[in-house]
Amino acid sequence: MAERSQTALEAGNDFGKDDAIGGNVNKFMVLPTGYCGQPKKGHLVFDACFESGNLGRVDQVSEFEYDLFIRPDTCNPRFRVWFNFTVENVKESQRVIFNIVNFSKTKSLYRDGMAPMVKSTSRPKWQRLPPKNVYYYRCPDHRKNYVMSFAFCFDREEDIYQFAYCYPYTYTRFQHYLDSLQKRNMDYFFREQLGQSVQQRQLDLLTITNPDNLREGAEQKVVFITGRVHPGETPSSFVCQGIIDFLVSQHPIARVLREHLVFKIAPMLNPDGVYLGNYRCSLMGFDLNRHWLDPSPWAHPTLYGVKQLIIQMYNDPVSNRTPQQLLVL
């Protein structure tokens, strides 16, 4: 790899330190050092100012190589894992090496064959990069942080390319999904707002069961499912959506389950972290999975709301719909 330049590529920041990363890059064009002319095709433009986006800084190493820095989780510099950004103004057949240089984790599935995701304007379906083009290693040039490098060739000049750590699943996508379920007017599907996050996003609670099980005095068991307490663990949202799709289906087993059980589902416990593009933390920098014991109604309102509901159901002597199992995705 070429010798790394220490040139700051964005005015007002000292890029010699990781803690200089404050927010996401916004339509940031990388020009060669000393270049003074008009921008041309091949002068890449990076952007992460969109929902669930994350890219905090870009350094050009050479004409073909770029060091990319993950923006740390909001209010918590310990966690730097999730990335999600776009690249445009590319040149046909332009070959690049992107180095994600400041991972906070030592262990990663990238060491075992996982590869980043990519899609483009004309090919909107996410695909994995070939594992043979992906390398995960410890790098002495970056405080001995772990680095994930991948090679890529842009093939369509008019396309905008998007790269991500894993399949993204945004808060907006989740809301559209729940809206579509509501429009089906199923008598065994109920949606309510259990509370709000710090940034006033909805904490949705779903109830899936035969309506007879919700009558006063009914004694059906409750299965309580929660998901997405860690924003960067996007597979949990896909799993949770799959569970919901099955439970509301006309499959014979789903019908039997609805007859005998009450399913309570809180599919997205950390909507702020999901929206902001964090990996593990909430807006205020809390790893919510470490605050179940004594959640605060102002600092951890989604956990507080869910825990109060579980306690209420457990202590309700009338309905006796006690949680049979708590499944955390």
C-alpha positions as CSV (number, residue, x, y, z in Angstrom):
1,M,0.0,0.0,0.0
2,A,1.1,3.5,-0.7
3,E,2.5,5.7,2.1
4,R,-0.4,7.4,3.8
5,S,-0.7,11.2,3.5
6,Q,-1.4,13.2,6.6
7,T,-3.2,15.8,4.7
8,A,-6.5,16.9,6.2
9,L,-9.2,16.5,3.6
10,E,-11.9,18.5,5.3
11,A,-11.3,22.0,6.6
12,G,-11.6,22.7,10.3
13,N,-10.8,19.1,11.5
14,D,-7.5,17.6,12.8
15,F,-7.6,14.3,11.1
16,G,-4.5,13.1,12.8
17,K,-6.8,11.8,15.6
18,D,-9.7,9.4,15.5
19,D,-11.6,11.5,18.1
20,A,-11.8,14.3,15.5
21,I,-14.6,12.5,13.8
22,G,-17.8,14.3,14.8
23,G,-20.5,13.5,12.2
24,N,-21.1,11.9,8.9
25,V,-19.5,13.1,5.7
26,N,-22.0,15.0,3.5
27,K,-21.4,14.9,-0.2
28,F,-17.7,15.1,0.4
29,M,-15.6,15.1,-2.8
30,V,-12.1,13.8,-2.6
31,L,-9.7,15.7,-4.8
32,P,-6.1,14.7,-5.3
33,T,-3.5,16.6,-3.2
34,G,-2.6,19.8,-4.9
35,Y,-5.4,19.6,-7.5
36,C,-6.8,23.0,-8.3
37,G,-9.0,22.4,-11.4
38,Q,-12.6,21.6,-11.9
39,P,-13.8,18.3,-10.4
40,K,-13.8,15.4,-12.9
41,K,-15.3,12.0,-13.2
42,G,-13.4,9.7,-10.9
43,H,-13.1,12.3,-8.1
44,L,-15.2,10.3,-5.7
45,V,-18.0,11.8,-3.7
46,F,-18.8,10.2,-0.4
47,D,-22.1,10.7,1.5
48,A,-23.5,9.2,4.7
49,C,-26.0,11.9,5.7
50,F,-29.1,9.7,5.4
51,E,-31.1,7.4,7.7
52,S,-28.9,4.7,9.2
53,G,-25.8,6.1,7.4
54,N,-22.4,6.0,8.9
55,L,-19.1,7.3,7.6
56,G,-17.1,9.9,9.5
57,R,-14.0,10.7,7.5
58,V,-12.2,9.9,4.2
59,D,-8.5,10.1,3.6
60,Q,-7.0,9.5,0.2
61,V,-4.0,7.3,0.3
62,S,-3.3,7.2,-3.4
63,E,-5.1,7.6,-6.7
64,F,-6.7,4.1,-6.1
65,E,-6.8,3.8,-2.3
66,Y,-8.9,5.4,0.4
67,D,-8.9,5.1,4.2
68,L,-12.4,5.3,5.6
69,F,-13.2,6.0,9.2
70,I,-16.4,4.8,10.9
71,R,-18.2,7.5,13.0
72,P,-18.4,6.3,16.6
73,D,-21.7,5.6,18.1
74,T,-23.5,8.8,19.3
75,C,-22.1,9.9,22.7
76,N,-20.0,6.7,23.0
77,P,-16.6,6.5,21.2
78,R,-16.1,2.9,22.3
79,F,-18.2,1.4,19.5
80,R,-17.1,1.7,15.9
81,V,-18.5,-1.2,13.8
82,W,-21.5,-0.2,11.6
83,F,-20.9,1.6,8.3
84,N,-23.3,2.6,5.6
85,F,-22.4,5.1,2.9
86,T,-22.7,6.0,-0.8
87,V,-20.1,6.8,-3.5
88,E,-20.9,8.7,-6.7
89,N,-19.1,10.6,-9.5
90,V,-17.3,7.4,-10.4
91,K,-15.5,6.6,-13.7
92,E,-16.2,3.5,-15.7
93,S,-13.8,0.7,-14.9
94,Q,-12.4,2.7,-12.0
95,R,-10.7,0.3,-9.5
96,V,-10.4,1.2,-5.9
97,I,-9.3,-0.2,-2.5
98,F,-11.4,0.9,0.5
99,N,-9.9,0.4,3.9
100,I,-12.3,0.6,6.9
101,V,-9.6,1.5,9.4
102,N,-11.0,2.0,12.9
103,F,-13.1,-1.0,13.9
104,S,-13.4,-1.3,17.6
105,K,-13.9,-5.0,17.6
106,T,-11.1,-7.6,17.3
107,K,-13.4,-10.5,16.5
108,S,-15.5,-10.2,13.3
109,L,-17.3,-12.5,10.9
110,Y,-15.1,-10.7,8.2
111,R,-12.4,-13.0,9.5
112,D,-14.6,-16.0,8.6
113,G,-15.7,-15.2,5.1
114,M,-18.4,-12.5,5.6
115,A,-18.2,-9.6,3.1
116,P,-19.7,-6.1,2.9
117,M,-22.9,-5.4,1.0
118,V,-23.2,-3.3,-2.1
119,K,-26.0,-2.1,-4.4
120,S,-26.3,0.6,-7.0
121,T,-28.9,2.8,-8.6
122,S,-29.5,0.4,-11.5
123,R,-29.1,-2.7,-9.4
124,P,-31.1,-2.0,-6.2
125,K,-30.8,-5.5,-4.8
126,W,-28.1,-5.9,-2.1
127,Q,-25.3,-8.3,-3.0
128,R,-22.2,-9.4,-1.1
129,L,-18.8,-8.6,-2.4
130,P,-16.7,-11.7,-3.4
131,P,-15.0,-12.8,-0.2
132,K,-11.7,-13.2,-2.1
133,N,-11.7,-9.4,-2.4
134,V,-12.1,-8.8,1.3
135,Y,-9.3,-8.8,3.9
136,Y,-9.5,-8.3,7.7
137,Y,-6.3,-7.7,9.6
138,R,-4.6,-5.8,12.3
139,C,-2.8,-2.7,11.0
140,P,0.1,-1.0,12.7
141,D,-0.5,2.2,10.7
142,H,-3.8,2.8,12.6
143,R,-3.0,2.3,16.3
144,K,-3.1,-1.4,15.7
145,N,-6.8,-1.2,15.1
146,Y,-8.4,-3.9,12.9
147,V,-8.9,-2.9,9.3
148,M,-11.2,-4.4,6.7
149,S,-10.0,-3.8,3.1
150,F,-11.9,-4.6,0.0
151,A,-11.3,-4.1,-3.7
152,F,-14.0,-2.9,-6.0
153,C,-14.4,-1.9,-9.6
154,F,-17.1,0.7,-10.6
155,D,-18.7,-0.2,-13.9
156,R,-21.4,2.4,-14.5
157,E,-20.7,6.1,-14.4
158,E,-24.2,7.3,-13.8
159,D,-24.8,4.9,-10.9
160,I,-24.6,5.8,-7.2
161,Y,-23.1,2.9,-5.2
162,Q,-24.0,2.1,-1.6
163,F,-21.8,0.0,0.7
164,A,-22.9,-1.3,4.1
165,Y,-21.6,-3.5,7.0
166,C,-24.6,-5.8,6.6
167,Y,-28.1,-5.7,5.1
168,P,-29.6,-2.3,6.4
169,Y,-33.0,-2.3,8.0
170,T,-34.1,1.3,8.8
171,Y,-36.7,2.7,11.2
172,T,-38.7,4.1,8.2
173,R,-38.8,0.7,6.5
174,F,-40.1,-0.8,9.8
175,Q,-42.8,1.8,10.0
176,H,-43.9,1.2,6.4
177,Y,-44.0,-2.6,7.1
178,L,-46.3,-2.1,10.2
179,D,-48.5,0.3,8.2
180,S,-49.0,-2.3,5.5
181,L,-50.0,-4.9,8.1
182,Q,-52.5,-2.6,9.7
183,K,-54.1,-2.0,6.3
184,R,-55.0,-5.7,6.1
185,N,-57.5,-5.3,9.0
186,M,-56.7,-8.7,10.5
187,D,-58.8,-9.2,13.7
188,Y,-56.0,-11.1,15.3
189,F,-53.3,-8.4,14.8
190,F,-53.2,-5.3,17.1
191,R,-50.7,-2.5,17.0
192,E,-50.3,0.1,19.7
193,Q,-47.7,2.7,20.7
194,L,-46.2,1.6,24.0
195,G,-44.1,4.7,24.4
196,Q,-41.5,6.9,22.6
197,S,-37.8,7.1,22.4
198,V,-35.7,10.1,23.5
199,Q,-36.1,11.6,20.1
200,Q,-39.8,10.9,20.1
201,R,-39.8,7.9,17.7
202,Q,-42.5,5.3,18.3
203,L,-42.0,2.2,20.4
204,D,-44.5,-0.1,18.7
205,L,-46.1,-3.0,20.5
206,L,-47.8,-5.7,18.5
207,T,-50.2,-8.3,19.8
208,I,-51.0,-11.3,17.7
209,T,-53.6,-13.7,19.0
210,N,-57.2,-14.9,18.6
211,P,-59.4,-12.0,19.9
212,D,-61.1,-14.4,22.3
213,N,-57.8,-14.7,24.2
214,L,-57.9,-11.0,25.1
215,R,-61.3,-11.2,26.8
216,E,-61.3,-10.5,30.5
217,G,-60.7,-13.7,32.4
218,A,-59.0,-15.5,29.5
219,E,-56.0,-17.6,30.7
220,Q,-53.8,-18.0,27.7
221,K,-50.0,-17.8,28.0
222,V,-48.0,-15.0,26.6
223,V,-44.8,-15.2,24.5
224,F,-43.0,-11.8,24.6
225,I,-40.5,-11.1,21.8
226,T,-38.2,-8.1,21.6
227,G,-35.8,-7.1,18.8
228,R,-33.2,-4.6,17.7
229,V,-31.9,-3.4,21.0
230,H,-28.5,-3.1,19.2
231,P,-28.9,-1.0,16.0
232,G,-26.1,-2.6,14.0
233,E,-27.5,-6.1,14.5
234,T,-29.8,-5.7,11.5
235,P,-30.5,-9.5,11.0
236,S,-32.6,-9.4,14.1
237,S,-35.1,-7.1,12.3
238,F,-35.3,-9.5,9.4
239,V,-35.8,-12.5,11.8
240,C,-38.5,-10.6,13.7
241,Q,-40.3,-9.6,10.5
242,G,-40.2,-13.3,9.5
243,I,-41.7,-14.3,12.8
244,I,-44.5,-11.7,12.4
245,D,-45.2,-12.7,8.8
246,F,-45.6,-16.3,9.9
247,L,-47.8,-15.6,12.9
248,V,-50.2,-13.5,10.9
249,S,-50.3,-16.1,8.0
250,Q,-53.0,-18.7,7.4
251,H,-50.5,-21.6,7.9
252,P,-52.2,-24.3,10.0
253,I,-49.5,-24.1,12.7
254,A,-49.8,-20.3,12.9
255,R,-53.6,-20.7,13.4
256,V,-53.0,-23.1,16.3
257,L,-50.5,-20.8,17.9
258,R,-52.9,-17.9,17.7
259,E,-55.6,-20.0,19.3
260,H,-53.5,-21.0,22.3
261,L,-51.0,-18.2,22.8
262,V,-50.8,-14.4,23.0
263,F,-47.8,-13.0,21.2
264,K,-46.5,-9.6,22.4
265,I,-43.8,-8.2,20.1
266,A,-41.7,-5.1,20.5
267,P,-39.7,-5.3,17.3
268,M,-37.5,-2.3,17.6
269,L,-36.3,-1.3,21.1
270,N,-33.7,1.2,19.9
271,P,-35.3,3.3,17.2
272,D,-33.0,6.3,17.8
273,G,-29.9,4.2,17.4
274,V,-31.2,2.6,14.3
275,Y,-32.1,5.9,12.7
276,L,-28.7,7.5,13.6
277,G,-26.6,4.7,12.2
278,N,-25.1,3.5,15.5
279,Y,-23.9,0.0,16.1
280,R,-24.7,-0.7,19.7
281,C,-25.9,2.4,21.5
282,S,-28.9,4.7,21.9
283,L,-28.9,8.5,21.3
284,M,-27.4,9.1,24.7
285,G,-24.7,6.6,24.3
286,F,-26.2,3.8,26.4
287,D,-25.9,0.1,25.5
288,L,-29.5,-0.6,26.3
289,N,-29.0,-4.3,26.8
290,R,-27.0,-3.4,30.0
291,H,-29.8,-1.4,31.6
292,W,-32.7,-3.9,32.0
293,L,-32.2,-4.1,35.8
294,D,-33.1,-0.5,36.5
295,P,-34.1,1.3,33.3
296,S,-34.7,5.1,33.6
297,P,-37.9,6.5,32.1
298,W,-36.0,9.5,30.7
299,A,-32.7,7.9,29.7
300,H,-34.0,4.4,28.6
301,P,-37.7,5.1,27.9
302,T,-38.2,2.1,25.5
303,L,-36.7,-0.4,28.0
304,Y,-38.7,1.2,30.8
305,G,-41.9,0.9,28.9
306,V,-41.4,-2.7,27.9
307,K,-40.2,-3.8,31.4
308,Q,-43.2,-2.1,33.1
309,L,-45.6,-3.9,30.7
310,I,-44.0,-7.3,31.5
311,I,-44.2,-6.6,35.2
312,Q,-47.8,-5.5,34.8
313,M,-48.8,-8.6,32.9
314,Y,-47.0,-10.9,35.4
315,N,-48.7,-9.3,38.4
316,D,-52.2,-9.0,36.7
317,P,-54.4,-11.4,38.8
318,V,-57.4,-11.0,36.5
319,S,-56.2,-12.0,33.1
320,N,-53.5,-14.3,34.3
321,R,-51.7,-13.7,31.0
322,T,-48.3,-14.2,32.4
323,P,-45.2,-14.1,30.1
324,Q,-44.2,-17.6,29.3
325,Q,-41.0,-16.7,27.5
326,L,-39.0,-13.6,26.7
327,L,-37.2,-14.0,23.4
328,V,-34.6,-11.3,22.6
329,L,-33.5,-10.9,19.0
